[in-house]
Amino acid sequence: MQSGDPDSQQRSVNRRTEVEEDHQTQPTGDEEDSRPRKLELEIREIEVDDIPEVFHLGEQIFTVDRVPTLYRTWDEYEVTSLFNSDPEFCLVAEIGHLIVGFALGTTVTKTRSSWKYGYLVWLGVLPEWQRDGIGGRLFDRLAEKMIEDGVRMFLVDTEADNTPALDFFKKKGFTNPEEHIYLTLNLKTYRQIRRKARGAARKHQNGNHS
Ligand SMILES: CC(C)(COP(=O)(O)OP(=O)(O)OC[C@H]1O[C@@H](n2cnc3c(N)ncnc32)[C@H](O)[C@@H]1OP(=O)(O)O)[C@@H](O)C(=O)NCCC(=O)NCCS
């Protein structure tokens, strides 16, 4: 089970430091210049070889303690199926060969409507790279692609208490948050309820026949 435990957070921070240090020690061709160099962020479409990395990244981002519903629904098929259906709307953010975030989207058209909707299904940035504008860059590129594709309205959803995401989407201009309730059903409980209901129905039938 993935969680936001201190060890994994520490590993994440170390990875960011490693990428930054590695970048600083690479020769620039201008060895006189001692100013710290800025890491380049590249936003690009996902490639087939990125799929496992993106899946594991999601495991580190959608953790049970931070976003329990996203944690439950995130799996490898989320990445593979969106990659198969909408590769142009599946983007990654890469810094020095490390993928640090991704946006996976799709479009929806309805039979009796001329409107095309864009749906941002998954957006995530590794915790140690958050608040650096990476989510914003991923979102902006995806929005550009959706506009080019004729999308007129963008939809997103997230948990009601996911304040970082809600603040992020508000800043991007999303309005009209409509409440959406997630319910869970333990299927063992469901089977017990069904068994009880069948028993009650049988009793009722027998009662009617006697
Ligand atoms: C939501 C998320 C993708 C934002 O990514 P990010 O790279 O940190 O976002 P940015 O740095 O571009 O932030 C842009 C703005 O969003 C808002 N914002 C982002 N994170 C925030 C936070 N933790 N608290 C408050 N506001 C926040 C701010 O207004 C911010 O602008 P500012 O930094 O100038 O104040 C990231 O927090 C994340 O991966 N969360 C976990 C997964 C998730 O909930 N995904 C969304 C649903 S699928």
Ligand as a Chemical Component Dictionary entry (heavy atoms), coordinates in Angstrom:
data_LIG
# 
_chem_comp.id                   LIG 
_chem_comp.type                 NON-POLYMER 
_chem_comp.pdbx_formal_charge   0 
_chem_comp.three_letter_code    LIG 
# 
loop_
_chem_comp_atom.comp_id 
_chem_comp_atom.atom_id 
_chem_comp_atom.alt_atom_id 
_chem_comp_atom.type_symbol 
_chem_comp_atom.charge 
_chem_comp_atom.model_Cartn_x 
_chem_comp_atom.model_Cartn_y 
_chem_comp_atom.model_Cartn_z 
_chem_comp_atom.pdbx_ordinal 
LIG C1  C1  C 0 -3.211 19.703 -7.829  1  
LIG C2  C2  C 0 -1.752 19.585 -8.263  2  
LIG C3  C3  C 0 -1.648 18.813 -9.565  3  
LIG C4  C4  C 0 -1.187 21.002 -8.466  4  
LIG O1  O1  O 0 0.114  20.894 -9.024  5  
LIG P1  P1  P 0 1.239  22.000 -8.778  6  
LIG O2  O2  O 0 2.356  21.742 -9.722  7  
LIG O3  O3  O 0 1.584  22.038 -7.332  8  
LIG O4  O4  O 0 0.457  23.340 -9.158  9  
LIG P2  P2  P 0 1.056  24.772 -9.488  10 
LIG O5  O5  O 0 2.399  24.945 -8.851  11 
LIG O6  O6  O 0 0.965  24.995 -10.958 12 
LIG O7  O7  O 0 0.012  25.690 -8.708  13 
LIG C5  C5  C 0 -0.794 26.681 -9.347  14 
LIG C6  C6  C 0 -1.720 27.297 -8.315  15 
LIG O8  O8  O 0 -2.628 26.321 -7.764  16 
LIG C7  C7  C 0 -2.880 26.617 -6.372  17 
LIG N1  N1  N 0 -2.316 25.559 -5.526  18 
LIG C8  C8  C 0 -1.578 24.499 -5.919  19 
LIG N2  N2  N 0 -1.263 23.724 -4.849  20 
LIG C9  C9  C 0 -1.810 24.306 -3.775  21 
LIG C10 C10 C 0 -1.825 23.996 -2.384  22 
LIG N3  N3  N 0 -1.186 22.896 -1.878  23 
LIG N4  N4  N 0 -2.492 24.817 -1.535  24 
LIG C11 C11 C 0 -3.137 25.915 -2.004  25 
LIG N5  N5  N 0 -3.149 26.291 -3.320  26 
LIG C12 C12 C 0 -2.494 25.479 -4.194  27 
LIG C13 C13 C 0 -2.171 27.941 -6.102  28 
LIG O9  O9  O 0 -3.062 28.995 -6.402  29 
LIG C14 C14 C 0 -1.026 27.882 -7.103  30 
LIG O10 O10 O 0 -0.505 29.161 -7.430  31 
LIG P3  P3  P 0 0.659  29.809 -6.503  32 
LIG O11 O11 O 0 1.693  28.743 -6.256  33 
LIG O12 O12 O 0 1.135  30.936 -7.357  34 
LIG O13 O13 O 0 -0.028 30.233 -5.237  35 
LIG C15 C15 C 0 -0.908 18.874 -7.151  36 
LIG O14 O14 O 0 -1.191 19.490 -5.905  37 
LIG C16 C16 C 0 -1.143 17.373 -7.021  38 
LIG O15 O15 O 0 -0.530 16.583 -7.729  39 
LIG N6  N6  N 0 -2.030 16.965 -6.104  40 
LIG C17 C17 C 0 -2.306 15.538 -5.844  41 
LIG C18 C18 C 0 -3.134 14.897 -6.960  42 
LIG C19 C19 C 0 -4.464 15.587 -7.184  43 
LIG O16 O16 O 0 -5.158 15.940 -6.241  44 
LIG N7  N7  N 0 -4.812 15.773 -8.478  45 
LIG C20 C20 C 0 -6.031 16.469 -8.885  46 
LIG C21 C21 C 0 -7.184 15.564 -9.159  47 
LIG S1  S1  S 0 -6.885 14.246 -10.348 48 
# 
loop_
_chem_comp_bond.comp_id 
_chem_comp_bond.atom_id_1 
_chem_comp_bond.atom_id_2 
_chem_comp_bond.value_order 
_chem_comp_bond.pdbx_ordinal 
LIG C1  C2  SING 1  
LIG C2  C3  SING 2  
LIG C2  C4  SING 3  
LIG C2  C15 SING 4  
LIG C4  O1  SING 5  
LIG O1  P1  SING 6  
LIG P1  O2  DOUB 7  
LIG P1  O3  SING 8  
LIG P1  O4  SING 9  
LIG O4  P2  SING 10 
LIG P2  O5  DOUB 11 
LIG P2  O6  SING 12 
LIG P2  O7  SING 13 
LIG O7  C5  SING 14 
LIG C5  C6  SING 15 
LIG C6  O8  SING 16 
LIG C6  C14 SING 17 
LIG O8  C7  SING 18 
LIG C7  N1  SING 19 
LIG C7  C13 SING 20 
LIG N1  C8  SING 21 
LIG N1  C12 SING 22 
LIG C8  N2  DOUB 23 
LIG N2  C9  SING 24 
LIG C9  C10 SING 25 
LIG C9  C12 DOUB 26 
LIG C10 N3  SING 27 
LIG C10 N4  DOUB 28 
LIG N4  C11 SING 29 
LIG C11 N5  DOUB 30 
LIG N5  C12 SING 31 
LIG C13 O9  SING 32 
LIG C13 C14 SING 33 
LIG C14 O10 SING 34 
LIG O10 P3  SING 35 
LIG P3  O11 DOUB 36 
LIG P3  O12 SING 37 
LIG P3  O13 SING 38 
LIG C15 O14 SING 39 
LIG C15 C16 SING 40 
LIG C16 O15 DOUB 41 
LIG C16 N6  SING 42 
LIG N6  C17 SING 43 
LIG C17 C18 SING 44 
LIG C18 C19 SING 45 
LIG C19 O16 DOUB 46 
LIG C19 N7  SING 47 
LIG N7  C20 SING 48 
LIG C20 C21 SING 49 
LIG C21 S1  SING 50 
# 
